[in-house]
Amino acid sequence: MAITYHAGRRIQGIAGVDVAGSFSSSTDAHSAALSLGGGSGSGNTKVGFEVQTGHFLVNKGLKTITFALDKYGTVSGNGYVAVYNSSGTQKGSNSSTYNLANLTQYISPVDYTFTWTTPIIIDNGDRIVLEGGTFSTTAQVDLWARNVSASEQYVNGVYFNSGWTSLSGTDVHFDVTTETNNGDTKPTNVQVGSRYEETDTRKMYHYTAPQAATDDIFSTGTGWSGDTSTYPYNSTINGIGCDTSTLGEAVTKTVTTLSASGQWVLRFKVTRETGDLGDGVMINLGSSSASTSSLARMQNGNGLYPYGIHLIYFSNGNTVNAGGSHNASFAWDSSSTTSVTWSVGDSRWIEVSHPSSSAFTTKVYSNANFTGTADLTNVASTSGQTLNYDDITIGTKWTANRKHIDFEDMQIWNGVTTAPSTSNTWEEEGT
């Protein structure tokens, strides 16, 4: 059934059913044909294959893919699979991840399966590639394939190294499952308040606008106190920049009071600017009470940590640290921390969710939509937190090297466990 439009912003279509399928390539795992890192793949950041007209995958929804992989030398970090169109634009989200350090050593490839929650429709010219992880000139991850006399029709091996290269006569060993919905796609070029009726399921949906944030911290430059000359408000970036080599400088702003036992989500963006060493910049969600003043303790420099949740902090020049909190006695609250590296010019998007009084989760993303697999996910304890949170504080600690970080677009949603969609969405009635 095609989408039909009626009076009163009423729309009809069908949900359809998911059609499953599977495919195994005729190519065997003949050789380590494509590599991330190492000598043969030095500079390669993506390796995989390019789908051509006539292949089974065209117009199918890619659900899982299995590659034959091994490693040579010592590698680290999470690998994942992504899909790019013929113009080099990513389609959908990244797949599930796998710790590349756990791969078997060359020459013993094993099959590993990557999964998508939402299948990605494959088109002619799409590139399905393995990426992620950390390598060196002597360490690599091998993607097994046949690199001479290719067996698989309508497939070329492909890699990315400052640009895309398609390898005629090279193909890749892989297995896939697909899931393709044959129903109608709900339109998005309609007015908020429109109604969609699935005639086969009798479900009703309303087109709704995104939920506004409870607090938009950087929407204005007012309300900040402390060392505002070091941390000036910048309306161009909708945020605050830091560029200093001085310890013990900080700014703070009162925000919507967030319960230590309540539910809320906070998001913001950070950018490492040119010349930044990044060692010792902290952003904290804490308390303005006299005994725990975040501003006073951050301005102490090396000596004191503030009460509250350390939303993110930077150390060792290239490390983004997530997690960690101090209770009202300023003791570590049994909190674990994890980290991810970044380079000059990189931006990261941070999400901190607080579903209960016992813990909070920090996720670090490489995209502004907070989609796909996070670069880092950390769960930390807040069991010792007793004071509500009512201020955001940014300050410098530890070492007197240059710190050059931008903080942007910070929003808080109070009373939720997940951040609302940032775009108009169809919401089912009664859910």
C-alpha positions as CSV (number, residue, x, y, z in Angstrom):
1,M,0.0,0.0,0.0
2,A,1.3,3.4,-0.9
3,I,1.1,6.3,1.6
4,T,-2.2,8.2,1.3
5,Y,-2.9,11.7,2.6
6,H,-6.4,12.8,3.8
7,A,-8.0,15.9,5.2
8,G,-7.2,17.0,8.7
9,R,-3.4,16.1,8.5
10,R,-4.4,12.4,8.5
11,I,-2.1,9.9,6.8
12,Q,-2.4,6.2,6.1
13,G,0.0,3.4,5.3
14,I,1.1,-0.1,6.4
15,A,3.7,-1.3,8.8
16,G,4.5,-4.3,6.7
17,V,6.6,-7.2,7.8
18,D,10.4,-7.8,8.0
19,V,11.8,-10.1,5.4
20,A,14.9,-12.0,6.6
21,G,17.7,-13.3,4.3
22,S,21.3,-14.5,4.4
23,F,24.2,-14.7,2.0
24,S,27.6,-16.4,2.1
25,S,30.3,-15.2,-0.3
26,S,31.9,-17.7,-2.6
27,T,35.3,-16.2,-1.7
28,D,37.3,-18.3,0.8
29,A,39.6,-16.9,3.4
30,H,42.6,-17.4,1.1
31,S,45.0,-14.7,2.3
32,A,45.4,-11.6,4.5
33,A,44.6,-9.4,1.6
34,L,43.7,-6.1,3.2
35,S,45.1,-4.6,6.4
36,L,44.6,-1.8,8.9
37,G,47.9,-0.4,9.9
38,G,51.2,-2.3,9.8
39,G,53.5,-2.3,6.8
40,S,51.1,-3.5,4.1
41,G,48.2,-1.4,5.3
42,S,50.2,1.6,6.6
43,G,47.8,4.6,6.6
44,N,44.7,2.5,5.9
45,T,41.9,3.5,8.2
46,K,39.1,1.5,6.6
47,V,39.2,-1.9,4.7
48,G,36.4,-4.0,3.2
49,F,34.5,-4.3,0.0
50,E,32.4,-2.3,-2.5
51,V,29.0,-3.6,-3.6
52,Q,28.2,-3.4,-7.3
53,T,24.9,-3.7,-9.3
54,G,23.7,-7.3,-9.4
55,H,24.9,-8.3,-5.9
56,F,22.5,-10.0,-3.5
57,L,22.9,-7.1,-1.0
58,V,21.6,-4.4,-3.2
59,N,18.3,-3.1,-1.8
60,K,18.6,-5.4,1.2
61,G,18.8,-4.3,4.9
62,L,22.2,-5.3,6.2
63,K,21.7,-6.7,9.7
64,T,25.0,-8.6,10.5
65,I,28.3,-9.2,8.7
66,T,31.0,-11.7,9.5
67,F,34.6,-11.2,8.5
68,A,37.6,-13.5,8.9
69,L,40.2,-11.5,11.0
70,D,43.5,-11.8,12.8
71,K,46.2,-9.5,14.0
72,Y,49.9,-9.2,13.5
73,G,51.7,-7.7,16.5
74,T,50.0,-5.7,19.3
75,V,46.9,-3.8,18.5
76,S,44.3,-2.2,20.7
77,G,40.9,-0.4,20.7
78,N,37.5,-1.3,19.4
79,G,36.9,-2.3,15.8
80,Y,33.6,-1.9,14.1
81,V,32.0,-2.0,10.7
82,A,30.5,1.1,8.9
83,V,28.7,1.6,5.6
84,Y,29.6,4.5,3.2
85,N,27.9,5.5,0.0
86,S,29.7,6.1,-3.3
87,S,30.3,9.7,-2.3
88,G,32.0,8.7,1.0
89,T,29.1,9.7,3.3
90,Q,28.4,7.3,6.1
91,K,25.0,5.6,6.1
92,G,23.2,4.7,9.4
93,S,25.1,3.9,12.5
94,N,28.3,2.0,13.3
95,S,27.9,-1.7,14.0
96,S,28.6,-3.4,17.4
97,T,32.2,-3.3,18.4
98,Y,34.9,-5.9,19.1
99,N,38.1,-5.4,21.1
100,L,40.8,-5.9,18.5
101,A,43.3,-6.9,21.1
102,N,41.4,-10.1,21.5
103,L,41.9,-11.2,17.9
104,T,44.0,-14.3,17.2
105,Q,47.6,-13.8,16.0
106,Y,48.6,-14.2,12.3
107,I,48.3,-16.8,10.7
108,S,45.1,-18.0,12.4
109,P,42.0,-16.0,11.2
110,V,38.7,-16.4,13.0
111,D,35.2,-15.3,12.0
112,Y,33.8,-12.4,13.9
113,T,30.3,-11.0,13.5
114,F,29.3,-7.3,13.7
115,T,25.6,-6.4,14.3
116,W,23.4,-3.4,13.6
117,T,20.3,-2.6,15.7
118,T,18.7,-0.9,12.7
119,P,19.5,-2.5,9.4
120,I,21.2,-0.4,6.7
121,I,19.8,-0.5,3.2
122,I,22.6,-1.3,0.8
123,D,22.8,0.5,-2.6
124,N,25.0,0.1,-5.7
125,G,28.4,1.5,-4.9
126,D,28.2,1.3,-1.1
127,R,31.4,0.4,0.8
128,I,31.1,-1.9,3.8
129,V,34.3,-1.5,5.8
130,L,36.1,-2.4,9.0
131,E,37.6,0.5,10.9
132,G,38.5,1.7,14.4
133,G,41.4,0.6,16.7
134,T,45.0,1.7,17.2
135,F,47.9,0.4,15.2
136,S,51.6,1.1,14.5
137,T,53.9,0.5,11.5
138,T,54.7,-3.0,12.9
139,A,51.2,-4.0,14.1
140,Q,48.1,-4.5,12.0
141,V,44.6,-6.2,11.7
142,D,44.2,-8.4,8.7
143,L,41.0,-8.9,6.7
144,W,41.1,-12.2,4.9
145,A,40.1,-12.4,1.3
146,R,41.1,-13.5,-2.1
147,N,43.4,-10.9,-3.6
148,V,44.0,-12.6,-7.0
149,S,41.4,-14.2,-9.3
150,A,38.5,-13.0,-7.3
151,S,35.6,-15.5,-6.8
152,E,32.8,-13.2,-5.8
153,Q,30.9,-11.5,-8.5
154,Y,29.8,-7.8,-8.2
155,V,32.3,-7.1,-5.4
156,N,35.6,-5.2,-5.3
157,G,37.9,-5.0,-2.3
158,V,38.3,-1.4,-1.1
159,Y,40.4,0.6,1.4
160,F,40.6,4.2,2.6
161,N,43.9,5.9,2.9
162,S,43.4,9.7,2.6
163,G,40.9,8.7,-0.1
164,W,39.0,5.6,-1.4
165,T,40.7,3.0,-3.6
166,S,38.7,0.2,-5.3
167,L,40.6,-2.9,-6.1
168,S,39.4,-4.6,-9.2
169,G,40.2,-8.4,-9.0
170,T,40.2,-8.4,-5.2
171,D,37.3,-9.5,-3.1
172,V,36.6,-10.3,0.5
173,H,35.4,-13.3,2.5
174,F,32.2,-12.5,4.3
175,D,28.8,-13.8,5.5
176,V,25.7,-11.5,6.0
177,T,22.2,-11.6,7.3
178,T,19.6,-9.1,6.1
179,E,16.3,-7.8,7.4
180,T,14.2,-5.7,5.0
181,N,10.9,-4.1,5.8
182,N,8.4,-4.2,3.0
183,G,6.1,-1.6,4.6
184,D,5.6,2.1,4.1
185,T,8.1,4.7,5.5
186,K,6.4,7.3,7.6
187,P,6.8,10.7,5.9
188,T,8.8,13.4,7.6
189,N,7.9,16.4,5.4
190,V,4.6,16.9,7.2
191,Q,3.3,19.3,9.9
192,V,3.8,18.7,13.6
193,G,0.5,17.3,14.9
194,S,-0.1,15.1,11.9
195,R,-1.6,11.6,12.5
196,Y,-0.4,8.4,10.9
197,E,-2.6,5.3,10.8
198,E,-1.1,1.8,10.1
199,T,-4.0,0.1,8.5
200,D,-2.5,-3.4,9.0
201,T,-1.7,-3.0,12.7
202,R,-4.3,-0.4,13.7
203,K,-1.6,1.5,15.5
204,M,-1.8,5.3,15.6
205,Y,1.1,7.8,15.6
206,H,1.4,11.5,16.1
207,Y,4.2,13.7,14.6
208,T,5.7,15.6,17.6
209,A,8.3,18.2,18.0
210,P,11.5,17.5,20.1
211,Q,11.2,18.0,23.9
212,A,12.9,21.3,24.8
213,A,15.8,21.1,27.3
214,T,15.1,22.0,30.9
215,D,18.2,24.1,30.9
216,D,20.4,25.4,28.0
217,I,23.6,26.3,29.8
218,F,25.4,28.2,27.1
219,S,22.4,29.9,25.5
220,T,23.5,33.1,27.1
221,G,26.8,34.4,28.5
222,T,25.1,35.8,31.7
223,G,25.3,34.1,35.1
224,W,28.9,33.0,35.1
225,S,31.2,34.0,38.0
226,G,34.9,33.5,38.8
227,D,37.7,33.9,36.3
228,T,35.6,34.9,33.3
229,S,38.5,36.6,31.6
230,T,40.2,33.1,31.3
231,Y,36.9,31.5,30.4
232,P,35.1,34.0,28.1
233,Y,31.7,33.4,26.7
234,N,31.7,33.0,23.0
235,S,28.3,33.4,21.3
236,T,29.8,32.1,18.0
237,I,30.3,28.6,19.4
238,N,27.4,28.9,21.9
239,G,29.9,28.1,24.6
240,I,33.0,28.9,26.7
241,G,36.6,28.7,25.6
242,C,39.6,28.1,27.8
243,D,43.1,29.1,26.8
244,T,45.5,29.4,29.8
245,S,48.6,28.0,31.4
246,T,47.6,29.1,34.9
247,L,46.5,26.7,37.6
248,G,43.6,27.3,39.8
249,E,41.3,29.3,37.5
250,A,37.7,28.5,37.2
251,V,34.2,29.7,36.4
252,T,30.8,28.5,37.6
253,K,27.1,29.0,36.8
254,T,24.0,28.1,38.7
255,V,21.8,25.6,36.8
256,T,18.5,23.8,37.2
257,T,18.7,21.9,40.5
258,L,19.2,18.2,39.8
259,S,18.3,15.7,42.5
260,A,21.1,13.4,43.7
261,S,18.5,10.6,43.6
262,G,16.6,11.8,40.5
263,Q,16.7,11.1,36.8
264,W,18.3,13.4,34.2
265,V,20.5,13.6,31.1
266,L,23.1,16.1,30.2
267,R,24.9,16.6,26.9
268,F,27.6,18.9,25.6
269,K,30.4,19.2,23.1
270,V,34.2,19.6,23.7
271,T,36.8,20.6,21.1
272,R,40.6,20.4,21.5
273,E,42.0,23.5,19.9
274,T,45.4,24.0,18.2
275,G,48.3,24.0,20.6
276,D,46.3,22.4,23.4
277,L,48.1,20.1,25.8
278,G,44.8,19.4,27.6
279,D,46.4,18.4,30.9
280,G,44.2,19.3,33.8
281,V,41.0,20.8,32.5
282,M,37.9,19.6,34.4
283,I,34.1,20.3,34.0
284,N,32.1,19.4,37.1
285,L,28.5,19.2,38.1
286,G,28.4,20.0,41.8
287,S,27.0,22.0,44.7
288,S,27.2,25.7,45.5
289,S,26.8,25.2,49.2
290,A,29.5,27.0,51.2
291,S,31.2,23.8,52.4
292,T,31.4,22.2,49.0
293,S,31.6,25.3,46.7
294,S,32.8,24.0,43.4
295,L,34.3,27.3,42.4
296,A,36.4,27.7,45.6
297,R,37.8,24.2,45.4
298,M,38.6,24.4,41.7
299,Q,40.4,27.7,42.2
300,N,42.6,26.0,44.7
301,G,44.4,24.4,41.8
302,N,46.2,21.2,42.5
303,G,45.1,20.6,46.0
304,L,41.3,20.1,46.0
305,Y,38.7,18.2,44.1
306,P,35.1,19.5,44.1
307,Y,32.0,17.6,45.3
308,G,29.9,16.1,42.6
309,I,30.1,14.4,39.2
310,H,33.2,15.0,37.1
311,L,31.5,15.2,33.7
312,I,34.8,14.9,31.9
313,Y,38.4,15.9,32.4
314,F,41.5,15.9,30.3
315,S,45.0,14.6,31.2
316,N,48.3,13.6,29.7
317,G,47.9,15.9,26.8
318,N,45.7,13.6,24.6
319,T,43.3,11.8,26.9
320,V,39.6,12.3,27.6
321,N,38.6,10.8,30.9
322,A,35.0,9.9,31.7
323,G,33.5,9.0,35.1
324,G,34.6,9.8,38.6
325,S,32.8,11.6,41.5
326,H,33.6,12.9,45.0
327,N,31.1,12.8,47.8
328,A,30.4,15.5,50.4
329,S,33.5,14.5,52.3
330,F,35.5,14.9,49.1
331,A,36.4,11.2,49.1
332,W,36.3,9.3,45.8
333,D,32.8,7.7,45.5
334,S,34.0,4.3,44.5
335,S,33.9,5.6,41.0
336,S,35.7,4.0,38.0
337,T,37.1,6.0,35.2
338,T,37.9,5.1,31.6
339,S,39.5,7.2,28.8
340,V,39.8,7.7,25.1
341,T,42.4,9.6,23.1
342,W,41.9,12.6,20.9
343,S,44.1,14.8,18.7
344,V,44.4,18.6,18.1
345,G,41.3,19.8,16.3
346,D,39.1,16.8,17.4
347,S,35.6,17.3,18.8
348,R,33.8,14.9,21.1
349,W,30.2,14.9,22.1
350,I,29.5,13.9,25.7
351,E,26.4,12.4,27.2
352,V,26.0,11.9,31.0
353,S,22.8,10.0,32.1
354,H,21.7,9.7,35.7
355,P,18.9,7.2,36.0
356,S,19.0,6.8,39.8
357,S,20.9,7.6,43.0
358,S,23.4,4.7,42.6
359,A,25.3,5.4,39.4
360,F,25.7,7.5,36.3
361,T,26.8,6.6,32.8
362,T,29.1,8.7,30.6
363,K,29.3,8.1,26.8
364,V,31.7,9.9,24.5
365,Y,30.8,10.1,20.8
366,S,32.5,11.3,17.6
367,N,29.3,12.7,16.1
368,A,26.9,15.5,17.0
369,N,23.9,13.2,16.7
370,F,25.1,10.9,19.5
371,T,24.4,7.9,17.3
372,G,26.2,4.6,16.6
373,T,28.5,2.9,19.1
374,A,30.1,5.4,21.5
375,D,33.9,5.7,21.5
376,L,33.7,5.2,25.3
377,T,31.1,4.1,27.7
378,N,31.7,4.3,31.5
379,V,29.5,3.5,34.5
380,A,30.5,5.1,37.8
381,S,29.1,5.0,41.3
382,T,27.3,7.8,43.0
383,S,26.2,5.9,46.1
384,G,27.8,8.4,48.4
385,Q,26.2,11.5,46.8
386,T,23.8,13.2,49.2
387,L,23.7,16.8,48.0
388,N,21.7,17.9,45.0
389,Y,23.6,19.4,42.0
390,D,23.0,23.0,41.2
391,D,26.1,24.4,39.5
392,I,28.4,23.7,36.5
393,T,32.1,24.6,37.1
394,I,35.0,24.6,34.6
395,G,38.5,24.8,36.0
396,T,42.2,24.0,35.5
397,K,44.3,21.7,37.7
398,W,47.5,19.7,38.0
399,T,50.1,21.2,35.6
400,A,50.9,24.7,34.3
401,N,51.0,23.8,30.6
402,R,48.8,25.3,28.0
403,K,45.2,24.3,28.1
404,H,43.1,25.2,25.1
405,I,39.6,23.6,25.2
406,D,36.1,24.8,24.0
407,F,32.9,23.7,25.8
408,E,29.8,24.1,23.7
409,D,26.0,23.4,23.5
410,M,25.4,22.1,27.0
411,Q,21.8,21.1,27.6
412,I,20.0,19.3,30.5
413,W,16.8,17.4,30.4
414,N,15.4,16.8,33.9
415,G,13.1,13.9,34.8
416,V,14.2,11.6,31.9
417,T,16.5,8.6,31.6
418,T,17.3,9.1,27.9
419,A,17.8,12.3,25.9
420,P,14.8,13.1,23.7
421,S,15.2,13.2,20.0
422,T,16.6,16.4,18.5
423,S,14.3,16.2,15.5
424,N,10.6,15.8,14.9
425,T,9.5,12.2,15.5
426,W,6.5,9.9,15.1
427,E,5.3,8.7,18.6
428,E,2.8,5.9,19.0
429,E,-0.4,6.7,20.9
430,G,-0.7,4.9,24.2
431,T,3.0,4.3,24.8
